[in-house]
Amino acid sequence: MKNLQAASLKYQDNQLWVLDQYLLPHQEVWLPCESVADMESLIKALKIRGAPLIGIGASLLVAHLASQQCSREQLIEAIAQLRQARPTAVNLMHCMDKMSAAVAKDEYIRALQTCAEEIFEQDIALCNSMANFGNELVQEGDQILTHCNTGALATAGVGTALGVIYKAHQANKKIHVWVDETRPLLQGGRLTAYELDHWQVPYTLICDNMAASLMAAGKVDKIFVGADRIAANGDFANKVGTYNLAVLAKHHDIEFYVVAPTTTLDIECENGEAIPIEQREPAEVKGVSGSFGQCQWAPNNAQVYNPAFDVTPAELVTGWVLDTGIYSQLDVHSGVLRML
Ligand SMILES: CSC[C@H]1O[C@H](OP(=O)(O)O)[C@H](O)[C@@H]1O
Protein backbone atom coordinates (compact mmCIF):
# COMPACT_ATOMS: atom_id res chain seq x y z
CA MET A 1 0.00 0.00 0.00
CA LYS A 2 1.03 3.61 -0.66
CA ASN A 3 2.12 5.90 2.18
CA LEU A 4 -0.76 8.05 3.47
CA GLN A 5 -0.53 10.96 5.92
CA ALA A 6 -3.34 12.75 7.76
CA ALA A 7 -3.22 14.90 10.89
CA SER A 8 -3.84 11.99 13.26
CA LEU A 9 -3.46 8.86 11.11
CA LYS A 10 -0.69 7.68 8.82
CA TYR A 11 0.33 4.61 6.85
CA GLN A 12 4.12 4.69 6.44
CA ASP A 13 6.42 1.93 5.16
CA ASN A 14 3.71 -0.71 5.64
CA GLN A 15 2.94 0.32 9.21
CA LEU A 16 -0.25 2.00 10.46
CA TRP A 17 0.16 4.76 13.07
CA VAL A 18 -2.47 6.59 15.14
CA LEU A 19 -1.90 9.91 16.93
CA ASP A 20 -3.24 9.36 20.44
CA GLN A 21 -5.95 12.05 20.65
CA TYR A 22 -6.59 11.19 24.30
CA LEU A 23 -3.19 12.69 25.16
CA LEU A 24 -3.55 15.87 23.06
CA PRO A 25 -2.89 18.74 23.33
CA HIS A 26 0.03 18.34 25.72
CA GLN A 27 1.52 15.11 24.39
CA GLU A 28 1.87 14.12 20.73
CA VAL A 29 2.29 10.34 20.85
CA TRP A 30 2.00 8.16 17.71
CA LEU A 31 0.89 4.59 18.46
CA PRO A 32 1.42 1.62 16.11
CA CYS A 33 -1.76 -0.21 15.18
CA GLU A 34 -1.17 -3.80 14.08
CA SER A 35 -4.30 -5.79 14.88
CA VAL A 36 -8.08 -5.69 15.12
CA ALA A 37 -7.73 -5.64 18.89
CA ASP A 38 -5.42 -2.62 18.64
CA MET A 39 -7.81 -0.67 16.40
CA GLU A 40 -10.90 -1.65 18.38
CA SER A 41 -9.25 -0.51 21.59
CA LEU A 42 -8.06 2.77 20.05
CA ILE A 43 -11.56 3.53 18.70
CA LYS A 44 -13.36 2.67 21.94
CA ALA A 45 -10.95 4.86 23.95
CA LEU A 46 -11.30 7.73 21.45
CA LYS A 47 -7.56 7.66 20.86
CA ILE A 48 -8.67 7.65 17.26
CA ARG A 49 -12.01 9.46 16.92
CA GLY A 50 -14.24 11.45 14.64
CA ALA A 51 -16.98 9.96 12.49
CA PRO A 52 -15.01 9.96 9.20
CA LEU A 53 -11.68 9.01 10.75
CA ILE A 54 -12.76 5.87 12.59
CA GLY A 55 -14.06 4.45 9.31
CA ILE A 56 -10.87 5.42 7.51
CA GLY A 57 -8.66 3.96 10.28
CA ALA A 58 -10.57 0.69 10.40
CA SER A 59 -10.36 0.40 6.61
CA LEU A 60 -6.60 0.97 6.59
CA LEU A 61 -6.17 -1.64 9.31
CA VAL A 62 -8.08 -4.27 7.31
CA ALA A 63 -6.02 -3.45 4.21
CA HIS A 64 -2.86 -3.72 6.30
CA LEU A 65 -3.90 -7.16 7.56
CA ALA A 66 -4.53 -8.23 3.97
CA SER A 67 -0.94 -7.29 3.12
CA GLN A 68 0.19 -9.41 6.07
CA GLN A 69 -1.20 -12.56 4.46
CA CYS A 70 -4.30 -12.82 6.66
CA SER A 71 -6.78 -15.30 5.18
CA ARG A 72 -10.01 -14.12 3.58
CA GLU A 73 -11.93 -15.66 6.53
CA GLN A 74 -9.79 -13.73 9.02
CA LEU A 75 -10.37 -10.52 7.06
CA ILE A 76 -14.14 -11.08 6.95
CA GLU A 77 -14.06 -11.58 10.73
CA ALA A 78 -11.94 -8.45 11.18
CA ILE A 79 -14.45 -6.37 9.20
CA ALA A 80 -17.36 -7.71 11.25
CA GLN A 81 -15.55 -7.00 14.52
CA LEU A 82 -14.48 -3.46 13.60
CA ARG A 83 -18.01 -2.60 12.46
CA GLN A 84 -19.09 -2.99 16.11
CA ALA A 85 -16.39 -0.75 17.59
CA ARG A 86 -18.72 2.27 18.07
CA PRO A 87 -22.45 2.28 17.23
CA THR A 88 -23.38 5.85 16.24
CA ALA A 89 -21.07 7.17 13.52
CA VAL A 90 -22.39 5.51 10.37
CA ASN A 91 -19.19 6.25 8.40
CA LEU A 92 -17.64 3.19 10.09
CA MET A 93 -20.43 0.92 8.82
CA HIS A 94 -20.31 2.40 5.31
CA CYS A 95 -16.55 1.84 5.17
CA MET A 96 -16.87 -1.74 6.41
CA ASP A 97 -19.56 -2.37 3.78
CA LYS A 98 -17.11 -1.21 1.10
CA MET A 99 -14.38 -3.43 2.54
CA SER A 100 -16.83 -6.37 2.64
CA ALA A 101 -17.47 -5.90 -1.08
CA ALA A 102 -13.73 -5.74 -1.73
CA VAL A 103 -12.91 -8.90 0.23
CA ALA A 104 -15.46 -10.80 -1.87
CA LYS A 105 -13.45 -10.17 -5.03
CA ASP A 106 -11.02 -12.69 -6.53
CA GLU A 107 -8.04 -10.35 -6.17
CA TYR A 108 -9.22 -9.40 -2.67
CA ILE A 109 -5.83 -8.32 -1.28
CA ARG A 110 -5.33 -5.66 -3.93
CA ALA A 111 -9.05 -4.80 -3.85
CA LEU A 112 -8.91 -4.14 -0.10
CA GLN A 113 -5.79 -2.00 -0.39
CA THR A 114 -7.24 0.04 -3.26
CA CYS A 115 -10.54 0.46 -1.43
CA ALA A 116 -8.86 1.73 1.76
CA GLU A 117 -6.66 4.14 -0.21
CA GLU A 118 -9.74 5.44 -2.08
CA ILE A 119 -11.68 5.92 1.18
CA PHE A 120 -8.77 7.93 2.60
CA GLU A 121 -8.26 10.07 -0.48
CA GLN A 122 -12.01 10.56 -1.05
CA ASP A 123 -12.37 12.02 2.44
CA ILE A 124 -9.74 14.66 1.70
CA ALA A 125 -11.78 15.76 -1.32
CA LEU A 126 -15.07 15.65 0.62
CA CYS A 127 -13.58 17.89 3.31
CA ASN A 128 -12.43 20.42 0.73
CA SER A 129 -15.89 20.51 -0.85
CA MET A 130 -17.63 21.03 2.51
CA ALA A 131 -15.16 23.75 3.45
CA ASN A 132 -15.70 25.60 0.17
CA PHE A 133 -19.50 25.39 0.36
CA GLY A 134 -19.57 26.29 4.06
CA ASN A 135 -17.26 29.26 3.55
CA GLU A 136 -19.95 30.83 1.34
CA LEU A 137 -22.09 31.13 4.48
CA VAL A 138 -19.46 32.99 6.52
CA GLN A 139 -19.44 36.81 6.48
CA GLU A 140 -16.51 39.07 7.38
CA GLY A 141 -16.18 39.43 11.15
CA ASP A 142 -18.57 36.57 12.02
CA GLN A 143 -18.49 35.24 15.55
CA ILE A 144 -18.89 31.48 15.12
CA LEU A 145 -19.69 28.97 17.84
CA THR A 146 -18.67 25.35 17.41
CA HIS A 147 -18.96 22.18 19.49
CA CYS A 148 -16.69 19.18 20.00
CA ASN A 149 -13.92 18.65 17.43
CA THR A 150 -14.57 18.42 13.74
CA GLY A 151 -11.20 19.37 12.28
CA ALA A 152 -8.30 17.68 10.56
CA LEU A 153 -7.88 15.49 13.67
CA ALA A 154 -11.27 13.88 12.96
CA THR A 155 -10.88 13.37 9.20
CA ALA A 156 -8.31 12.69 6.50
CA GLY A 157 -8.66 16.28 5.27
CA VAL A 158 -9.26 19.75 6.74
CA GLY A 159 -12.32 18.63 8.68
CA THR A 160 -16.06 19.21 8.51
CA ALA A 161 -17.43 22.15 10.57
CA LEU A 162 -13.92 23.19 11.59
CA GLY A 163 -12.87 22.85 7.96
CA VAL A 164 -15.39 25.59 7.14
CA ILE A 165 -13.87 27.75 9.88
CA TYR A 166 -10.36 27.03 8.60
CA LYS A 167 -11.39 28.01 5.06
CA ALA A 168 -13.02 31.25 6.23
CA HIS A 169 -9.86 32.12 8.15
CA GLN A 170 -7.73 31.34 5.09
CA ALA A 171 -10.02 33.75 3.17
CA ASN A 172 -9.11 36.49 5.70
CA LYS A 173 -12.71 36.89 6.88
CA LYS A 174 -11.46 38.00 10.34
CA ILE A 175 -13.69 35.55 12.20
CA HIS A 176 -13.64 34.76 15.89
CA VAL A 177 -14.56 31.32 17.21
CA TRP A 178 -16.29 30.46 20.47
CA VAL A 179 -15.12 26.93 21.34
CA ASP A 180 -17.37 24.79 23.51
CA GLU A 181 -15.03 22.74 25.73
CA THR A 182 -17.49 19.83 25.22
CA ARG A 183 -17.82 17.84 28.40
CA PRO A 184 -17.24 15.12 29.35
CA LEU A 185 -14.26 14.28 27.08
CA LEU A 186 -13.33 17.89 26.26
CA GLN A 187 -12.77 17.46 22.53
CA GLY A 188 -13.34 21.21 22.12
CA GLY A 189 -11.09 22.40 24.93
CA ARG A 190 -8.34 19.94 24.02
CA LEU A 191 -8.55 19.28 20.29
CA THR A 192 -10.37 22.21 18.64
CA ALA A 193 -8.29 24.67 20.69
CA TYR A 194 -5.14 22.74 19.61
CA GLU A 195 -6.14 22.98 15.94
CA LEU A 196 -7.14 26.66 16.07
CA ASP A 197 -3.87 27.47 17.84
CA HIS A 198 -2.01 25.69 15.06
CA TRP A 199 -3.92 27.61 12.39
CA GLN A 200 -3.67 30.88 14.39
CA VAL A 201 -7.44 31.37 14.28
CA PRO A 202 -8.68 33.78 17.03
CA TYR A 203 -10.84 31.84 19.49
CA THR A 204 -12.19 31.91 23.01
CA LEU A 205 -12.69 28.73 25.00
CA ILE A 206 -15.96 28.47 26.97
CA CYS A 207 -17.68 25.93 29.17
CA ASP A 208 -20.68 24.41 27.42
CA ASN A 209 -23.07 26.08 29.89
CA MET A 210 -21.84 29.54 28.82
CA ALA A 211 -23.12 29.36 25.24
CA ALA A 212 -26.64 30.52 26.12
CA SER A 213 -25.57 33.82 27.69
CA LEU A 214 -23.26 34.54 24.75
CA MET A 215 -26.19 34.10 22.37
CA ALA A 216 -28.42 36.28 24.57
CA ALA A 217 -25.72 38.98 24.46
CA GLY A 218 -25.71 38.90 20.66
CA LYS A 219 -22.16 37.58 20.53
CA VAL A 220 -22.85 34.56 18.31
CA ASP A 221 -23.62 35.10 14.62
CA LYS A 222 -23.59 31.48 13.41
CA ILE A 223 -23.16 27.98 14.74
CA PHE A 224 -21.40 25.22 12.78
CA VAL A 225 -21.35 21.65 14.12
CA GLY A 226 -20.48 18.22 12.75
CA ALA A 227 -22.51 15.03 12.63
CA ASP A 228 -22.07 11.34 13.29
CA ARG A 229 -25.17 10.20 11.46
CA ILE A 230 -27.78 12.11 9.44
CA ALA A 231 -31.17 10.42 9.02
CA ALA A 232 -33.22 10.54 5.81
CA ASN A 233 -35.42 13.36 7.16
CA GLY A 234 -32.44 15.52 8.17
CA ASP A 235 -32.46 14.76 11.90
CA PHE A 236 -28.87 14.12 12.99
CA ALA A 237 -26.82 12.72 15.83
CA ASN A 238 -23.78 14.61 17.02
CA LYS A 239 -21.73 15.05 20.18
CA VAL A 240 -23.95 15.45 23.22
CA GLY A 241 -24.70 19.12 23.81
CA THR A 242 -25.42 19.79 20.14
CA TYR A 243 -29.18 19.64 20.69
CA ASN A 244 -28.81 22.23 23.46
CA LEU A 245 -27.17 24.61 20.98
CA ALA A 246 -29.86 24.00 18.35
CA VAL A 247 -32.68 24.83 20.77
CA LEU A 248 -30.83 27.95 21.95
CA ALA A 249 -30.12 29.00 18.35
CA LYS A 250 -33.81 28.71 17.51
CA HIS A 251 -34.77 30.79 20.53
CA HIS A 252 -32.22 33.47 19.65
CA ASP A 253 -32.81 33.32 15.87
CA ILE A 254 -29.19 32.35 15.15
CA GLU A 255 -28.22 30.41 12.00
CA PHE A 256 -27.43 26.78 12.88
CA TYR A 257 -25.57 24.62 10.33
CA VAL A 258 -24.58 20.98 10.34
CA VAL A 259 -21.51 20.15 8.23
CA ALA A 260 -20.89 16.56 7.19
CA PRO A 261 -19.79 14.44 4.23
CA THR A 262 -22.36 12.33 2.40
CA THR A 263 -20.60 9.34 3.99
CA THR A 264 -22.40 10.39 7.20
CA LEU A 265 -25.84 10.02 5.62
CA ASP A 266 -27.91 7.00 6.62
CA ILE A 267 -31.15 6.92 4.63
CA GLU A 268 -31.96 3.56 6.23
CA CYS A 269 -32.72 5.68 9.31
CA GLU A 270 -36.10 7.30 8.62
CA ASN A 271 -35.55 9.84 11.41
CA GLY A 272 -33.42 10.58 14.43
CA GLU A 273 -35.24 8.10 16.67
CA ALA A 274 -33.69 5.28 14.65
CA ILE A 275 -30.11 6.42 15.32
CA PRO A 276 -28.33 4.26 17.95
CA ILE A 277 -26.79 6.44 20.66
CA GLU A 278 -23.59 5.20 22.28
CA GLN A 279 -23.68 5.09 26.09
CA ARG A 280 -20.26 5.48 27.67
CA GLU A 281 -18.57 4.74 30.99
CA PRO A 282 -19.66 6.60 34.17
CA ALA A 283 -16.04 7.47 35.01
CA GLU A 284 -16.02 10.00 32.15
CA VAL A 285 -18.67 12.07 33.95
CA LYS A 286 -17.55 11.45 37.53
CA GLY A 287 -14.29 13.23 36.82
CA VAL A 288 -11.83 13.92 34.06
CA SER A 289 -8.74 12.24 32.65
CA GLY A 290 -6.14 12.93 30.01
CA SER A 291 -2.41 13.42 29.53
CA PHE A 292 -2.24 14.80 33.11
CA GLY A 293 -3.68 11.63 34.66
CA GLN A 294 -7.12 11.35 36.22
CA CYS A 295 -9.15 12.98 38.95
CA GLN A 296 -12.64 12.15 40.21
CA TRP A 297 -14.89 14.65 41.97
CA ALA A 298 -18.18 12.74 42.16
CA PRO A 299 -18.89 10.10 44.82
CA ASN A 300 -17.98 6.56 43.81
CA ASN A 301 -21.61 5.42 44.00
CA ALA A 302 -23.02 8.31 41.95
CA GLN A 303 -25.45 7.17 39.27
CA VAL A 304 -24.35 8.54 35.88
CA TYR A 305 -26.06 9.22 32.53
CA ASN A 306 -23.39 9.46 29.81
CA PRO A 307 -24.72 9.37 26.23
CA ALA A 308 -21.89 10.23 23.81
CA PHE A 309 -24.33 11.87 21.39
CA ASP A 310 -27.72 13.50 21.16
CA VAL A 311 -30.14 13.97 18.28
CA THR A 312 -31.08 17.34 16.78
CA PRO A 313 -34.39 17.42 14.88
CA ALA A 314 -34.31 18.78 11.34
CA GLU A 315 -36.75 21.58 12.22
CA LEU A 316 -33.98 23.24 14.27
CA VAL A 317 -31.43 23.20 11.43
CA THR A 318 -30.93 26.25 9.17
CA GLY A 319 -28.87 24.35 6.61
CA TRP A 320 -27.04 21.14 5.89
CA VAL A 321 -23.57 21.73 4.43
CA LEU A 322 -22.52 18.57 2.62
CA ASP A 323 -19.79 17.89 0.09
CA THR A 324 -22.50 18.09 -2.61
CA GLY A 325 -23.83 21.49 -1.64
CA ILE A 326 -25.85 23.47 0.91
CA TYR A 327 -29.39 22.26 1.55
CA SER A 328 -32.25 24.22 3.13
CA GLN A 329 -35.13 22.97 5.25
CA LEU A 330 -37.25 22.96 2.06
CA ASP A 331 -34.67 20.83 0.20
CA VAL A 332 -34.43 18.32 3.02
CA HIS A 333 -38.17 18.24 3.59
CA SER A 334 -38.54 17.41 -0.12
CA GLY A 335 -36.41 14.29 0.42
CA VAL A 336 -33.19 15.47 -1.23
CA LEU A 337 -31.00 13.47 1.19
CA ARG A 338 -32.45 10.23 -0.21
CA MET A 339 -31.20 11.20 -3.68
CA LEU A 340 -27.56 11.97 -2.90
C1 LIG B 1 -15.99 15.23 11.85
S1 LIG B 1 -16.16 14.32 13.32
C2 LIG B 1 -17.87 14.24 13.53
C3 LIG B 1 -18.27 14.04 14.98
O1 LIG B 1 -17.54 12.99 15.67
C4 LIG B 1 -17.27 13.43 17.01
O2 LIG B 1 -17.56 12.44 17.97
P1 LIG B 1 -16.35 11.71 18.78
O3 LIG B 1 -15.42 12.77 19.28
O4 LIG B 1 -17.08 10.95 19.88
O5 LIG B 1 -15.71 10.78 17.77
C5 LIG B 1 -18.20 14.61 17.20
O6 LIG B 1 -19.54 14.18 17.43
C6 LIG B 1 -18.07 15.26 15.84
O7 LIG B 1 -19.01 16.27 15.61
The ligand as a MOL file (V3000), in Angstrom:
LIG
                    3D

  0  0  0     0  0            999 V3000
M  V30 BEGIN CTAB
M  V30 COUNTS 15 15 0 0 0
M  V30 BEGIN ATOM
M  V30 1 C -15.9890 15.2260 11.8510 0
M  V30 2 S -16.1600 14.3250 13.3240 0
M  V30 3 C -17.8700 14.2370 13.5310 0
M  V30 4 C -18.2750 14.0400 14.9770 0
M  V30 5 O -17.5350 12.9940 15.6670 0
M  V30 6 C -17.2700 13.4330 17.0070 0
M  V30 7 O -17.5590 12.4440 17.9750 0
M  V30 8 P -16.3490 11.7070 18.7780 0
M  V30 9 O -15.4240 12.7740 19.2770 0
M  V30 10 O -17.0850 10.9530 19.8790 0
M  V30 11 O -15.7140 10.7830 17.7660 0
M  V30 12 C -18.2020 14.6050 17.1970 0
M  V30 13 O -19.5430 14.1830 17.4350 0
M  V30 14 C -18.0740 15.2560 15.8380 0
M  V30 15 O -19.0050 16.2660 15.6060 0
M  V30 END ATOM
M  V30 BEGIN BOND
M  V30 1 1 1 2
M  V30 2 1 2 3
M  V30 3 1 3 4
M  V30 4 1 4 5
M  V30 5 1 4 14
M  V30 6 1 5 6
M  V30 7 1 6 7
M  V30 8 1 6 12
M  V30 9 1 7 8
M  V30 10 2 8 9
M  V30 11 1 8 10
M  V30 12 1 8 11
M  V30 13 1 12 13
M  V30 14 1 12 14
M  V30 15 1 14 15
M  V30 END BOND
M  V30 END CTAB
M  END
